[in-house]
């Protein structure tokens, strides 16, 4: 199952403001058109939201092997 895109700046602003005006989680999710879980994750972890970077597949070569392969190419 794929992952959705991170929240846009506009969506984040809406999610921060709507609870102060009396909206419930379900109502916020309906307005922003995101899941309740996405809304709750953002509200509980605003500072860390969207900061984890995907590093992709780990390299099979260590630093020394990378240096050796560079010497072979020259």
N, CA and C atoms as a LAMMPS dump frame, in Angstrom:
ITEM: TIMESTEP
0
ITEM: NUMBER OF ATOMS
222
ITEM: BOX BOUNDS ff ff ff
-5.0000000000000000e+02 5.0000000000000000e+02
-5.0000000000000000e+02 5.0000000000000000e+02
-5.0000000000000000e+02 5.0000000000000000e+02
ITEM: ATOMS id mol type element x y z
1 1 1 N 0.843 -1.169 0
2 1 2 C 0 0 0
3 1 3 C 0.89 1.234 0
4 2 1 N 0.628 2.169 -0.889
5 2 2 C 1.454 3.348 -1.028
6 2 3 C 1.202 4.384 0.049
7 3 1 N 2.086 5.355 0.067
8 3 2 C 1.953 6.439 1.03
9 3 3 C 1.44 7.68 0.326
10 4 1 N 0.646 8.454 1.023
11 4 2 C 0.127 9.7 0.464
12 4 3 C 1.193 10.78 0.57
13 5 1 N 1.006 11.838 -0.168
14 5 2 C 1.916 12.967 -0.09
15 5 3 C 1.807 13.62 1.281
16 6 1 N 2.871 14.306 1.706
17 6 2 C 2.819 15.006 2.984
18 6 3 C 1.861 16.184 2.872
19 7 1 N 1.437 16.678 4
20 7 2 C 0.475 17.776 4.027
21 7 3 C 1.098 19.044 3.455
22 8 1 N 0.318 19.775 2.684
23 8 2 C 0.791 21.05 2.155
24 8 3 C 0.759 22.104 3.262
25 9 1 N 1.39 23.217 3.013
26 9 2 C 1.423 24.303 3.991
27 9 3 C 0.01 24.802 4.294
28 10 1 N -0.822 24.882 3.263
29 10 2 C -2.212 25.326 3.443
30 10 3 C -2.987 24.339 4.319
31 11 1 N -2.795 23.043 4.063
32 11 2 C -3.479 22.026 4.865
33 11 3 C -3.02 22.074 6.32
34 12 1 N -1.723 22.264 6.534
35 12 2 C -1.203 22.356 7.902
36 12 3 C -1.819 23.54 8.638
37 13 1 N -1.907 24.673 7.942
38 13 2 C -2.509 25.858 8.562
39 13 3 C -3.974 25.607 8.925
40 14 1 N -4.705 24.958 8.024
41 14 2 C -6.108 24.648 8.305
42 14 3 C -6.23 23.738 9.525
43 15 1 N -5.37 22.723 9.592
44 15 2 C -5.437 21.758 10.688
45 15 3 C -5.099 22.421 12.017
46 16 1 N -4.225 23.421 12.001
47 16 2 C -3.879 24.125 13.238
48 16 3 C -5.01 25.042 13.697
49 17 1 N -5.729 25.665 12.76
50 17 2 C -6.738 26.67 13.098
51 17 3 C -8.096 26.048 13.426
52 18 1 N -8.506 25.043 12.689
53 18 2 C -9.861 24.5 12.836
54 18 3 C -10.185 23.972 14.234
55 19 1 N -9.262 23.307 14.945
56 19 2 C -9.628 22.856 16.299
57 19 3 C -9.932 24.012 17.256
58 20 1 N -9.312 25.161 17.03
59 20 2 C -9.559 26.303 17.914
60 20 3 C -10.943 26.908 17.676
61 21 1 N -11.527 26.627 16.506
62 21 2 C -12.859 27.15 16.209
63 21 3 C -13.956 26.155 16.555
64 22 1 N -13.582 25.017 17.168
65 22 2 C -14.579 24.068 17.639
66 22 3 C -14.806 22.864 16.745
67 23 1 N -14.017 22.714 15.69
68 23 2 C -14.177 21.558 14.81
69 23 3 C -13.65 20.298 15.486
70 24 1 N -14.336 19.18 15.26
71 24 2 C -13.897 17.875 15.748
72 24 3 C -12.965 17.257 14.702
73 25 1 N -12.247 16.197 15.102
74 25 2 C -11.286 15.554 14.195
75 25 3 C -11.942 15.106 12.89
76 26 1 N -13.103 14.488 12.985
77 26 2 C -13.804 14.005 11.788
78 26 3 C -14.157 15.159 10.868
79 27 1 N -14.591 16.271 11.438
80 27 2 C -14.955 17.435 10.627
81 27 3 C -13.724 18.037 9.956
82 28 1 N -12.612 18.097 10.685
83 28 2 C -11.369 18.617 10.107
84 28 3 C -10.933 17.724 8.95
85 29 1 N -11.013 16.409 9.145
86 29 2 C -10.628 15.464 8.099
87 29 3 C -11.499 15.645 6.858
88 30 1 N -12.781 15.905 7.052
89 30 2 C -13.679 16.119 5.919
90 30 3 C -13.342 17.411 5.181
91 31 1 N -13.008 18.472 5.917
92 31 2 C -12.685 19.758 5.294
93 31 3 C -11.379 19.662 4.514
94 32 1 N -10.359 19.059 5.131
95 32 2 C -9.028 19.001 4.517
96 32 3 C -8.939 17.86 3.498
97 33 1 N -9.884 16.916 3.565
98 33 2 C -9.906 15.736 2.696
99 33 3 C -8.685 14.846 2.925
100 34 1 N -8.384 14.632 4.201
101 34 2 C -7.339 13.697 4.636
102 34 3 C -7.93 12.801 5.711
103 35 1 N -7.237 11.731 6.035
104 35 2 C -7.756 10.8 7.036
105 35 3 C -7.656 11.4 8.436
106 36 1 N -8.487 10.872 9.342
107 36 2 C -8.421 11.316 10.738
108 36 3 C -7.054 11.01 11.328
109 37 1 N -6.478 9.883 10.939
110 37 2 C -5.166 9.484 11.452
111 37 3 C -4.092 10.487 11.018
112 38 1 N -4.156 10.97 9.787
113 38 2 C -3.191 11.966 9.312
114 38 3 C -3.33 13.262 10.108
115 39 1 N -4.561 13.647 10.404
116 39 2 C -4.81 14.859 11.19
117 39 3 C -4.256 14.688 12.6
118 40 1 N -4.546 13.546 13.225
119 40 2 C -4.078 13.31 14.592
120 40 3 C -2.556 13.238 14.652
121 41 1 N -1.931 12.57 13.676
122 41 2 C -0.469 12.495 13.657
123 41 3 C 0.146 13.88 13.566
124 42 1 N -0.423 14.737 12.72
125 42 2 C 0.122 16.083 12.583
126 42 3 C -0.05 16.881 13.873
127 43 1 N -1.23 16.822 14.481
128 43 2 C -1.482 17.605 15.689
129 43 3 C -0.63 17.146 16.868
130 44 1 N -0.35 15.847 16.961
131 44 2 C 0.43 15.337 18.083
132 44 3 C 1.934 15.486 17.874
133 45 1 N 2.379 15.578 16.615
134 45 2 C 3.816 15.635 16.322
135 45 3 C 4.105 16.727 15.294
136 46 1 N 3.697 17.946 15.577
137 46 2 C 3.846 19.021 14.603
138 46 3 C 5.304 19.336 14.291
139 47 1 N 6.174 19.3 15.299
140 47 2 C 7.573 19.668 15.083
141 47 3 C 8.283 18.645 14.2
142 48 1 N 7.959 17.356 14.383
143 48 2 C 8.651 16.308 13.652
144 48 3 C 7.965 15.941 12.338
145 49 1 N 6.772 16.479 12.087
146 49 2 C 6 16.037 10.927
147 49 3 C 6.745 16.348 9.63
148 50 1 N 6.926 15.322 8.806
149 50 2 C 7.539 15.505 7.492
150 50 3 C 9.038 15.651 7.5
151 51 1 N 9.71 15.385 8.609
152 51 2 C 11.156 15.584 8.66
153 51 3 C 11.939 14.307 8.387
154 52 1 N 11.331 13.141 8.498
155 52 2 C 12.051 11.895 8.258
156 52 3 C 12.319 11.762 6.767
157 53 1 N 13.57 11.561 6.435
158 53 2 C 13.934 11.427 5.04
159 53 3 C 14.104 9.96 4.691
160 54 1 N 13.645 9.603 3.53
161 54 2 C 13.821 8.241 3.049
162 54 3 C 15.2 8.136 2.422
163 55 1 N 16.019 7.256 2.959
164 55 2 C 17.381 7.122 2.467
165 55 3 C 17.493 6.144 1.313
166 56 1 N 16.455 5.418 1.041
167 56 2 C 16.494 4.462 -0.046
168 56 3 C 17.234 3.2 0.339
169 57 1 N 17.66 2.495 -0.656
170 57 2 C 18.334 1.222 -0.429
171 57 3 C 19.747 1.453 0.099
172 58 1 N 20.171 0.686 1.106
173 58 2 C 21.533 0.84 1.626
174 58 3 C 22.564 0.418 0.588
175 59 1 N 23.697 1.071 0.601
176 59 2 C 24.766 0.761 -0.334
177 59 3 C 25.438 -0.551 0.049
178 60 1 N 25.837 -1.335 -0.949
179 60 2 C 26.565 -2.571 -0.681
180 60 3 C 28.044 -2.293 -0.448
181 61 1 N 28.535 -1.158 -0.924
182 61 2 C 29.945 -0.821 -0.791
183 61 3 C 30.17 0.053 0.432
184 62 1 N 31.244 -0.229 1.177
185 62 2 C 31.605 0.668 2.267
186 62 3 C 32.521 1.761 1.706
187 63 1 N 32.97 2.677 2.553
188 63 2 C 33.756 3.814 2.082
189 63 3 C 35.06 3.376 1.418
190 64 1 N 35.735 2.37 1.973
191 64 2 C 37.003 1.922 1.399
192 64 3 C 36.775 1.316 0.013
193 65 1 N 35.747 0.505 -0.123
194 65 2 C 35.45 -0.104 -1.419
195 65 3 C 35.072 0.948 -2.455
196 66 1 N 34.379 1.988 -2.023
197 66 2 C 34.042 3.072 -2.948
198 66 3 C 35.307 3.762 -3.432
199 67 1 N 36.254 3.978 -2.514
200 67 2 C 37.528 4.593 -2.895
201 67 3 C 38.315 3.713 -3.842
202 68 1 N 38.322 2.403 -3.598
203 68 2 C 39.038 1.476 -4.471
204 68 3 C 38.427 1.438 -5.861
205 69 1 N 37.119 1.477 -5.951
206 69 2 C 36.484 1.434 -7.265
207 69 3 C 36.756 2.727 -8.028
208 70 1 N 36.903 3.845 -7.324
209 70 2 C 37.234 5.104 -7.989
210 70 3 C 38.642 5.042 -8.562
211 71 1 N 39.565 4.359 -7.871
212 71 2 C 40.931 4.218 -8.371
213 71 3 C 40.958 3.353 -9.622
214 72 1 N 40.13 2.347 -9.688
215 72 2 C 40.094 1.445 -10.84
216 72 3 C 39.572 2.147 -12.084
217 73 1 N 38.701 3.102 -11.917
218 73 2 C 38.084 3.782 -13.05
219 73 3 C 39.075 4.712 -13.724
220 74 1 N 39.968 5.299 -12.964
221 74 2 C 40.903 6.284 -13.528
222 74 3 C 41.885 5.705 -14.442
